[in-house]
Amino acid sequence: MIPKPHLISYAKDITAIKRTEHELRMERDFTSAVLATVGALVVVLDRRGRIIRFNRACEKLTGYFFKEVEGKRFYDIFLIPSDVEQVKTVFENLKSGDFPNERENYWLTKSGSRRLIKWSNTALTETDGSIEYVIGTGIDITDTRASEKKLHDSEKRYRSLLANLDTAVVVHAPDTRILLSNYRAQELLGLSDANMAKKKDIDPEWYFIRDDGTRLPVKEYPVNIVLTTLKPLQYYLVGINHPKNNDIVWVEVNAFPEFDDDGNLRQIVVTFWDVTKRKTAEDSLAKQTFDLVNINKELRRQITERKQVEEKLRNQQRQVDKDLEVAATIQQTLIPRYSPRIGPIRFAWRFEPCEQVGGDIFNFQYTGKNDISFYMFDVCGHGVSSALIAAAVSQFLQTSCEPMGPAIGTPRPNAVLNNLERAFPFERFDSFFTIVYLTVDYSNGSLFYSSAGHPPPILIRPDGSLKPLQCHGPVIGTGNVHSFLREEVALRSGDKVIVYTDGILDYSNAGGELFGKKRLFGTLQKYAGSPVQTLMEMVQKSLKDFAGAASPADDASIMAIEYVG
């Protein structure tokens, strides 16, 4: 008898498994959403440095979509060449268990720009402790670092200005400790910088007196009046007992409080200047006859006017930022507005400042019956301070120098440089500049030139041959005690002389490569037979083609002088 078949059923409860899978999917989707929307940069790498996650913040910063970089090694795409090996080493250390890790490095965007990123790196490990993934979270600090540099530069300019003011300045903390003082304040108070630091108003090394000669109570010291009232104090007259020679120095004091964003007193700024002579004169005038009273009134009227002028100057100081905006326009007036057409002379130029205001200036001037002189100078640095010095040098060249020798009647560019050396010492202007000065006698083609630390002018013959003019001396402002030299060159018809600043050679592209002499000389040779306007246009085009979208790091100036006699 054949047994009947039996049906055997087996069931397993997988509810918990499905629930776990659902929770894992939700956790994965939640993690993906967080990575996609978080503001920080998040990149996940495998052991070989290949990109496996790349959030939206990374896409926005770099210009690359995740699909474009997925599976590629991050250092092949984003790092500048000079950083690759060092970052590879850091990455290997992470793989070896040296984490978390923090560092800063530049990433290149798809457009070629650089962004400075602060990275915090960590790793996910297998159960055996080996590294499975490296996770990097980053913040773009490019703009922050630029702001910090601007703040540092502003502080440096502020301290330089403070040190050179003729007005004494002392800054007190809320407890009257001296935080800062300039040289003029130390001179009037008779104390050194070391002695001034952290002193308080009650220090026994000095005391103040009233106009009537009585000793001023501590509560009536200017800083304490401001502390009590929390209001500015203006034109407060006090006498200072000078500890070195026991003399009385009379000063007029202004003081005002400064508050933080919460309205708390941060510091008190006290400014004062020496009015001892004025005080002595007033005391003497008070003892004169009635006829001198009118003179005393006139003096007081003038003092009042001076105070009004000072108040006006203080108001004008608030407009300094706006005034800086027109500084660039002023600088433009210091370079040629037209090309001189004097017989056999042809002249052309190109100028590009690196900022709104630059330090390069060039121009020409008529210096004799048959002479025309050209000059180009480059003040160290760039920006407003360089432009102001450049304006002073330009005015000096136009009004004060002596380009012609009175005895022999021949051009003297070296005399111009000697005059500049005397007029612009480094210790006075805290800067120096290079210059080349050329004078052309267009009646016979004689060229006389002198140079002070400037790139050598280039003589171009019509056949394209180049010859640097090597007569030179040190930069202006170094205290050179020796006379600058002068050299004469006989120009032939069709010769051109090229003068430029080092901003031309230092013009760089996005990769940091410099334009350099080789490219400049090659362009000049290629277009040596062209008119000077065309030659300058081609130099400018070569610079732009080389640099692309990169901006110049320094002022770039070049001019060409052609003799066609």
C-alpha positions as CSV (number, residue, x, y, z in Angstrom):
1,M,0.0,0.0,0.0
2,I,1.4,3.3,-1.1
3,P,1.5,5.9,1.7
4,K,-0.3,9.1,1.1
5,P,2.0,12.2,0.6
6,H,2.2,14.7,3.4
7,L,2.6,18.6,3.1
8,I,5.1,20.0,5.5
9,S,5.0,23.8,6.1
10,Y,7.8,25.9,7.7
11,A,7.3,29.6,8.8
12,K,9.7,32.1,10.3
13,D,8.8,35.5,11.8
14,I,10.9,38.1,9.8
15,T,9.1,41.1,11.2
16,A,12.1,42.2,13.3
17,I,14.4,41.9,10.2
18,K,12.1,44.0,8.1
19,R,11.8,46.6,10.8
20,T,15.6,46.7,11.1
21,E,16.0,47.1,7.4
22,H,13.4,49.9,7.4
23,E,15.2,51.7,10.3
24,L,18.6,51.3,8.5
25,R,17.1,52.8,5.3
26,M,15.6,55.7,7.3
27,E,19.0,56.3,9.0
28,R,20.8,56.2,5.7
29,D,18.3,58.6,4.1
30,F,18.5,60.9,7.2
31,T,22.4,60.8,7.0
32,S,22.3,61.6,3.3
33,A,19.9,64.5,3.9
34,V,22.1,65.9,6.6
35,L,25.2,65.6,4.5
36,A,23.4,67.3,1.5
37,T,22.2,70.3,3.5
38,V,24.9,70.9,6.1
39,G,26.9,74.1,5.5
40,A,30.3,72.5,6.1
41,L,32.3,70.7,3.4
42,V,32.0,66.9,3.9
43,V,34.1,64.5,1.7
44,V,34.4,60.8,2.4
45,L,37.4,58.9,1.0
46,D,38.2,55.2,0.7
47,R,41.6,53.8,1.7
48,R,43.1,54.8,-1.6
49,G,42.0,58.4,-1.4
50,R,39.1,58.0,-3.8
51,I,36.0,60.1,-3.3
52,I,32.9,58.2,-2.4
53,R,30.8,61.0,-0.9
54,F,30.9,64.6,-1.8
55,N,28.1,66.9,-0.3
56,R,26.4,69.9,-1.9
57,A,28.6,72.3,0.0
58,C,31.6,70.8,-1.7
59,E,29.9,71.0,-5.1
60,K,29.0,74.7,-4.5
61,L,32.6,75.6,-3.4
62,T,34.5,73.7,-6.1
63,G,32.2,73.9,-9.0
64,Y,32.3,70.1,-9.5
65,F,29.3,67.8,-9.3
66,F,29.7,64.6,-7.3
67,K,29.4,62.5,-10.5
68,E,32.4,64.3,-12.0
69,V,34.7,63.4,-9.1
70,E,33.2,60.1,-7.8
71,G,35.9,57.4,-7.6
72,K,38.8,59.8,-8.3
73,R,41.6,60.6,-6.0
74,F,41.0,63.9,-4.3
75,Y,44.7,65.1,-4.5
76,D,44.7,64.6,-8.3
77,I,41.8,67.1,-8.7
78,F,41.8,69.7,-5.9
79,L,45.4,70.2,-4.6
80,I,47.9,72.7,-5.9
81,P,51.1,70.8,-7.1
82,S,53.3,72.0,-4.2
83,D,50.9,70.5,-1.6
84,V,50.3,67.1,-3.1
85,E,53.2,65.1,-1.4
86,Q,52.7,66.7,2.0
87,V,49.0,65.9,1.9
88,K,49.6,62.4,0.7
89,T,51.8,61.9,3.8
90,V,49.1,63.2,6.1
91,F,46.6,60.9,4.4
92,E,48.9,57.9,5.0
93,N,49.2,58.9,8.6
94,L,45.4,58.9,8.9
95,K,45.3,55.4,7.4
96,S,47.9,54.3,10.0
97,G,45.6,55.4,12.8
98,D,46.9,58.9,13.4
99,F,43.5,60.6,13.7
100,P,41.6,62.9,14.2
101,N,43.7,65.4,12.3
102,E,43.4,69.1,11.7
103,R,45.2,71.1,9.0
104,E,44.7,73.9,6.4
105,N,45.5,73.7,2.7
106,Y,44.3,75.2,-0.5
107,W,41.8,73.5,-2.9
108,L,41.6,74.4,-6.5
109,T,38.1,75.1,-7.9
110,K,36.9,74.1,-11.3
111,S,37.5,77.8,-12.4
112,G,41.1,77.7,-11.3
113,S,40.8,79.9,-8.2
114,R,42.2,78.9,-4.8
115,R,40.2,78.5,-1.6
116,L,41.9,78.0,1.8
117,I,40.1,75.2,3.7
118,K,40.5,74.3,7.4
119,W,40.0,70.5,7.6
120,S,39.1,68.2,10.5
121,N,39.7,64.6,9.5
122,T,38.7,61.3,11.2
123,A,38.3,57.7,10.1
124,L,35.8,54.8,10.3
125,T,37.5,51.5,11.1
126,E,36.7,47.9,10.6
127,T,36.2,45.5,13.5
128,D,39.9,44.6,13.3
129,G,40.9,48.2,13.7
130,S,41.9,48.8,10.0
131,I,40.8,52.0,8.3
132,E,37.8,51.7,6.0
133,Y,36.9,55.3,5.3
134,V,38.4,58.7,5.9
135,I,35.9,61.5,6.6
136,G,37.0,65.1,6.1
137,T,34.9,68.1,7.2
138,G,36.1,71.5,6.2
139,I,35.3,75.2,6.5
140,D,36.2,77.8,3.8
141,I,38.4,80.3,5.6
142,T,39.7,82.2,2.6
143,D,37.7,85.4,3.2
144,T,38.4,85.2,7.0
145,R,42.1,85.1,6.4
146,A,41.9,88.0,3.9
147,S,39.9,90.0,6.5
148,E,42.5,89.2,9.2
149,K,45.3,90.5,6.9
150,K,43.4,93.7,6.2
151,L,42.8,94.2,9.9
152,H,46.5,93.6,10.5
153,D,47.6,96.1,7.8
154,S,45.1,98.6,9.1
155,E,46.5,98.3,12.7
156,K,50.0,98.6,11.3
157,R,49.1,101.9,9.5
158,Y,47.3,103.1,12.6
159,R,50.4,102.6,14.8
160,S,52.7,104.2,12.2
161,L,50.4,107.2,12.0
162,L,50.2,107.4,15.8
163,A,54.0,107.2,16.2
164,N,54.6,110.1,13.8
165,L,51.9,112.5,15.1
166,D,53.1,115.7,16.6
167,T,50.1,115.5,19.0
168,A,50.7,113.5,22.1
169,V,48.4,110.5,22.5
170,V,47.8,108.3,25.6
171,V,45.2,105.5,25.8
172,H,44.0,104.5,29.3
173,A,42.2,101.3,30.4
174,P,39.0,101.8,32.5
175,D,41.2,101.4,35.6
176,T,43.4,104.3,34.2
177,R,46.3,102.0,33.4
178,I,48.2,103.3,30.3
179,L,47.8,100.9,27.4
180,L,49.5,102.9,24.7
181,S,51.4,106.1,24.3
182,N,53.3,107.7,21.4
183,Y,56.7,109.3,21.4
184,R,55.3,112.9,21.7
185,A,53.4,112.0,24.9
186,Q,56.5,110.4,26.4
187,E,58.5,113.5,25.6
188,L,56.0,115.9,27.2
189,L,55.5,113.7,30.3
190,G,59.3,113.2,30.6
191,L,59.1,109.4,30.7
192,S,60.2,106.5,28.5
193,D,57.9,104.0,26.9
194,A,58.9,101.4,29.5
195,N,58.1,103.8,32.3
196,M,54.8,104.8,30.8
197,A,53.5,101.3,30.3
198,K,50.7,100.3,32.8
199,K,51.1,103.4,35.0
200,K,47.9,104.8,36.6
201,D,46.7,108.3,37.1
202,I,47.9,108.3,40.7
203,D,51.5,107.5,39.9
204,P,53.9,109.7,42.0
205,E,56.3,110.3,39.0
206,W,54.1,113.2,37.8
207,Y,51.4,115.6,39.0
208,F,49.3,118.3,37.3
209,I,48.7,121.9,38.3
210,R,45.8,124.3,37.6
211,D,46.1,127.5,35.6
212,D,46.5,129.4,39.0
213,G,49.5,127.3,40.0
214,T,47.7,125.1,42.6
215,R,48.1,121.4,42.5
216,L,45.3,119.6,40.5
217,P,43.4,117.0,42.6
218,V,43.5,113.5,41.2
219,K,39.7,113.5,40.6
220,E,40.2,116.5,38.2
221,Y,42.7,114.7,36.1
222,P,41.4,114.6,32.5
223,V,41.1,110.8,32.5
224,N,39.2,110.8,35.8
225,I,36.8,113.5,34.6
226,V,35.9,111.3,31.6
227,L,35.6,108.3,33.9
228,T,33.1,110.2,36.1
229,T,31.0,111.8,33.3
230,L,31.5,109.3,30.5
231,K,31.5,112.3,28.2
232,P,34.3,113.9,26.0
233,L,36.5,116.5,27.5
234,Q,37.8,119.3,25.3
235,Y,40.5,122.0,25.5
236,Y,41.3,121.3,29.1
237,L,44.4,123.3,30.2
238,V,46.8,121.7,32.7
239,G,50.4,122.0,33.7
240,I,52.6,119.0,34.0
241,N,55.4,118.8,36.4
242,H,58.3,117.5,34.3
243,P,60.2,114.9,36.4
244,K,63.5,115.2,34.6
245,N,64.1,118.9,35.0
246,N,61.3,119.9,37.4
247,D,59.9,122.4,34.8
248,I,56.2,122.9,34.1
249,V,54.9,122.0,30.7
250,W,51.5,123.4,29.8
251,V,49.3,121.3,27.6
252,E,45.8,121.5,26.2
253,V,44.0,118.2,26.6
254,N,41.2,116.5,24.7
255,A,39.8,113.2,26.0
256,F,36.9,111.0,25.0
257,P,35.6,107.6,26.1
258,E,35.2,104.6,23.7
259,F,32.6,101.9,24.4
260,D,32.2,98.3,23.2
261,D,29.1,97.0,21.4
262,D,27.4,96.3,24.8
263,G,27.8,99.9,25.9
264,N,30.6,99.2,28.4
265,L,33.6,101.5,28.7
266,R,36.5,100.0,26.7
267,Q,39.2,102.7,26.9
268,I,39.8,106.4,27.2
269,V,41.8,108.2,24.6
270,V,43.6,111.4,25.7
271,T,45.3,113.7,23.3
272,F,47.3,116.8,24.2
273,W,49.8,119.2,22.8
274,D,52.4,121.6,24.2
275,V,51.0,125.1,24.7
276,T,53.7,126.3,27.1
277,K,54.7,129.2,24.9
278,R,51.2,130.3,24.4
279,K,50.6,130.1,28.2
280,T,53.7,132.1,28.9
281,A,52.7,134.7,26.4
282,E,49.2,135.0,27.8
283,D,50.7,135.5,31.3
284,S,53.0,138.1,30.1
285,L,50.3,139.9,28.1
286,A,48.1,140.0,31.2
287,K,50.8,142.2,32.9
288,Q,51.0,144.7,30.1
289,T,49.2,148.1,29.8
290,F,45.7,148.6,28.5
291,D,47.1,149.0,25.0
292,L,48.2,145.4,25.0
293,V,44.7,144.1,25.9
294,N,43.6,144.4,22.3
295,I,46.5,142.3,21.3
296,N,45.6,139.7,23.9
297,K,42.0,139.6,22.6
298,E,43.3,139.2,19.1
299,L,45.3,136.2,20.2
300,R,42.3,134.7,21.9
301,R,40.3,135.2,18.7
302,Q,43.0,133.4,16.7
303,I,43.0,130.6,19.3
304,T,39.2,130.3,18.9
305,E,39.6,130.2,15.1
306,R,42.3,127.6,15.5
307,K,39.9,125.5,17.7
308,Q,37.3,125.8,15.0
309,V,39.8,124.8,12.4
310,E,40.8,121.8,14.5
311,E,37.1,120.8,14.9
312,K,36.7,121.1,11.2
313,L,39.7,118.9,10.6
314,R,38.3,116.3,13.0
315,N,35.1,116.3,11.0
316,Q,37.1,116.0,7.8
317,Q,39.0,113.1,9.2
318,R,35.7,111.1,9.1
319,Q,35.7,111.7,5.4
320,V,39.2,110.1,4.9
321,D,37.7,106.9,3.5
322,K,35.7,108.8,0.9
323,D,38.8,110.9,0.0
324,L,40.8,107.7,-0.7
325,E,38.3,106.9,-3.4
326,V,39.4,109.8,-5.4
327,A,43.1,109.1,-4.8
328,A,43.2,106.9,-7.9
329,T,41.8,109.7,-10.0
330,I,44.5,112.0,-8.7
331,Q,47.1,109.4,-9.6
332,Q,45.8,109.3,-13.1
333,T,46.7,113.0,-13.5
334,L,50.3,112.1,-12.8
335,I,50.8,110.0,-15.9
336,P,50.7,111.3,-19.4
337,R,47.3,112.4,-20.9
338,Y,48.7,112.6,-24.4
339,S,51.7,111.6,-26.4
340,P,54.2,114.3,-27.3
341,R,54.8,114.7,-31.0
342,I,58.0,116.6,-31.2
343,G,59.8,116.2,-34.5
344,P,61.4,112.8,-34.5
345,I,60.1,111.6,-31.1
346,R,57.2,109.1,-30.8
347,F,55.9,108.0,-27.3
348,A,53.4,105.4,-26.1
349,W,52.7,103.6,-22.8
350,R,50.5,101.1,-20.9
351,F,49.7,101.2,-17.2
352,E,47.7,98.8,-15.0
353,P,47.6,99.3,-11.2
354,C,47.2,96.2,-9.0
355,E,44.7,98.0,-6.8
356,Q,42.5,101.1,-7.0
357,V,45.6,103.1,-6.1
358,G,49.2,102.2,-7.2
359,G,52.8,103.3,-6.7
360,D,54.0,103.5,-10.4
361,I,54.3,106.9,-12.0
362,F,55.8,107.8,-15.4
363,N,55.7,111.0,-17.5
364,F,57.7,113.4,-19.7
365,Q,58.7,117.0,-19.4
366,Y,60.4,119.5,-21.6
367,T,63.8,120.3,-20.2
368,G,65.6,122.3,-22.9
369,K,65.3,123.9,-26.3
370,N,65.9,120.6,-28.1
371,D,65.4,118.2,-25.1
372,I,62.6,116.2,-23.8
373,S,63.0,114.1,-20.7
374,F,61.1,110.9,-19.7
375,Y,61.0,109.3,-16.3
376,M,59.5,106.2,-14.6
377,F,59.6,105.4,-11.0
378,D,58.2,102.6,-8.8
379,V,57.5,103.2,-5.0
380,C,58.0,100.2,-2.8
381,G,54.7,98.5,-2.2
382,H,51.4,99.6,-3.5
383,G,48.1,101.1,-2.3
384,V,47.3,104.5,-0.8
385,S,50.6,105.2,1.0
386,S,52.7,104.4,-2.1
387,A,50.4,106.6,-4.2
388,L,50.9,109.5,-1.9
389,I,54.7,109.2,-2.0
390,A,54.5,108.8,-5.8
391,A,52.5,112.1,-6.0
392,A,55.1,113.9,-3.9
393,V,57.9,112.5,-6.1
394,S,56.1,113.4,-9.3
395,Q,55.5,117.0,-8.1
396,F,59.1,117.3,-7.1
397,L,60.3,116.2,-10.5
398,Q,58.0,118.7,-12.2
399,T,59.0,121.6,-10.1
400,S,62.2,121.2,-8.1
401,C,64.8,119.1,-9.9
402,E,67.5,120.4,-12.2
403,P,67.7,118.3,-15.3
404,M,70.0,120.7,-17.1
405,G,73.6,121.6,-16.2
406,P,73.8,125.4,-15.9
407,A,77.5,125.5,-16.9
408,I,77.8,123.1,-19.8
409,G,74.2,123.1,-21.0
410,T,74.0,119.3,-21.3
411,P,71.4,117.0,-19.9
412,R,72.1,115.8,-16.3
413,P,69.8,113.0,-15.3
414,N,72.2,112.1,-12.6
415,A,71.6,115.5,-11.0
416,V,67.9,114.7,-10.9
417,L,68.6,111.5,-9.0
418,N,71.0,113.2,-6.6
419,N,68.3,115.8,-5.8
420,L,65.8,113.0,-5.2
421,E,68.1,111.2,-2.9
422,R,68.5,114.3,-0.7
423,A,64.7,115.1,-0.8
424,F,63.4,111.6,0.0
425,P,65.4,109.9,2.7
426,F,64.1,106.6,4.0
427,E,64.0,107.7,7.6
428,R,61.6,110.5,6.7
429,F,59.2,108.6,4.4
430,D,59.7,105.0,5.6
431,S,59.9,103.9,2.0
432,F,62.1,103.9,-1.0
433,F,61.7,103.8,-4.8
434,T,63.4,103.0,-8.0
435,I,63.6,105.4,-10.9
436,V,65.1,105.7,-14.4
437,Y,65.4,109.2,-15.9
438,L,66.2,109.7,-19.6
439,T,66.8,112.9,-21.7
440,V,66.7,112.8,-25.5
441,D,68.3,115.6,-27.5
442,Y,66.1,115.2,-30.5
443,S,68.2,117.5,-32.7
444,N,71.0,114.8,-32.9
445,G,69.5,111.7,-31.3
446,S,71.7,111.8,-28.2
447,L,70.2,109.9,-25.2
448,F,71.4,110.6,-21.7
449,Y,70.1,108.5,-18.8
450,S,70.6,107.6,-15.1
451,S,69.0,104.8,-13.1
452,A,68.5,104.1,-9.4
453,G,67.7,100.5,-8.8
454,H,65.2,100.3,-11.7
455,P,65.1,97.5,-14.3
456,P,67.5,98.5,-17.1
457,P,65.9,100.3,-20.1
458,I,66.0,98.2,-23.3
459,L,67.4,99.7,-26.5
460,I,65.7,98.0,-29.5
461,R,67.3,98.4,-33.0
462,P,65.0,98.1,-36.1
463,D,66.5,94.7,-36.9
464,G,65.1,93.4,-33.5
465,S,68.4,93.3,-31.6
466,L,68.0,94.1,-27.9
467,K,70.5,95.9,-25.6
468,P,69.9,96.5,-21.9
469,L,71.3,99.9,-20.8
470,Q,73.2,98.8,-17.7
471,C,74.3,102.1,-16.1
472,H,72.6,102.1,-12.7
473,G,72.9,103.0,-9.0
474,P,71.1,102.1,-5.7
475,V,67.5,102.8,-5.0
476,I,66.4,106.3,-3.8
477,G,66.1,106.5,0.0
478,T,69.1,104.3,1.0
479,G,71.3,107.3,2.0
480,N,73.6,106.9,-1.0
481,V,76.5,109.3,-0.4
482,H,78.0,108.8,-3.9
483,S,76.8,110.7,-7.0
484,F,74.7,108.8,-9.5
485,L,76.3,108.1,-12.8
486,R,75.1,109.1,-16.3
487,E,75.5,107.4,-19.6
488,E,75.1,108.6,-23.1
489,V,73.8,106.5,-26.0
490,A,73.7,107.6,-29.7
491,L,70.3,106.8,-31.2
492,R,69.8,105.9,-34.8
493,S,66.6,106.4,-36.8
494,G,64.1,103.7,-35.9
495,D,65.7,102.9,-32.5
496,K,63.3,102.4,-29.6
497,V,63.9,102.6,-25.9
498,I,61.7,100.6,-23.6
499,V,61.3,101.4,-19.9
500,Y,59.2,99.3,-17.5
501,T,58.6,98.4,-13.9
502,D,59.2,95.0,-12.4
503,G,55.4,94.5,-12.2
504,I,55.7,93.6,-16.0
505,L,58.1,90.8,-15.3
506,D,56.2,89.7,-12.1
507,Y,52.9,89.5,-13.9
508,S,51.7,86.0,-13.1
509,N,49.0,83.6,-14.3
510,A,46.6,81.5,-12.1
511,G,49.3,78.9,-11.6
512,G,51.7,81.4,-10.1
513,E,54.1,81.4,-13.2
514,L,55.8,84.7,-13.9
515,F,55.7,86.5,-17.3
516,G,59.5,87.1,-17.0
517,K,62.2,88.6,-19.2
518,K,62.1,85.9,-21.8
519,R,58.5,86.5,-22.8
520,L,58.9,90.3,-22.6
521,F,62.0,90.3,-24.8
522,G,60.5,87.9,-27.2
523,T,57.4,90.1,-27.7
524,L,59.6,93.2,-28.1
525,Q,61.8,91.5,-30.7
526,K,58.8,90.1,-32.6
527,Y,57.2,93.6,-33.0
528,A,60.4,95.7,-33.0
529,G,59.6,97.2,-36.4
530,S,56.1,98.2,-35.5
531,P,55.1,101.7,-34.4
532,V,55.4,102.3,-30.6
533,Q,51.6,102.3,-30.1
534,T,51.3,98.9,-31.8
535,L,54.3,97.6,-29.8
536,M,52.7,98.6,-26.5
537,E,49.4,97.1,-27.6
538,M,51.1,93.8,-28.3
539,V,53.0,93.8,-25.0
540,Q,49.7,94.3,-23.2
541,K,48.0,91.6,-25.2
542,S,50.8,89.2,-24.4
543,L,50.4,89.9,-20.7
544,K,46.7,89.4,-20.8
545,D,46.9,86.2,-22.9
546,F,49.5,84.8,-20.4
547,A,47.7,85.8,-17.2
548,G,44.2,84.9,-18.3
549,A,41.7,85.9,-15.6
550,A,44.4,86.4,-12.9
551,S,44.9,89.9,-11.6
552,P,48.3,91.5,-11.3
553,A,50.0,91.3,-7.9
554,D,51.9,94.6,-8.5
555,D,51.5,97.7,-10.6
556,A,52.6,97.1,-14.2
557,S,53.9,100.0,-16.2
558,I,55.7,100.1,-19.5
559,M,56.5,102.9,-22.0
560,A,58.3,103.1,-25.4
561,I,60.2,106.0,-26.8
562,E,61.0,105.9,-30.5
563,Y,63.5,108.2,-32.4
564,V,62.7,108.5,-36.1
565,G,65.2,111.3,-36.9
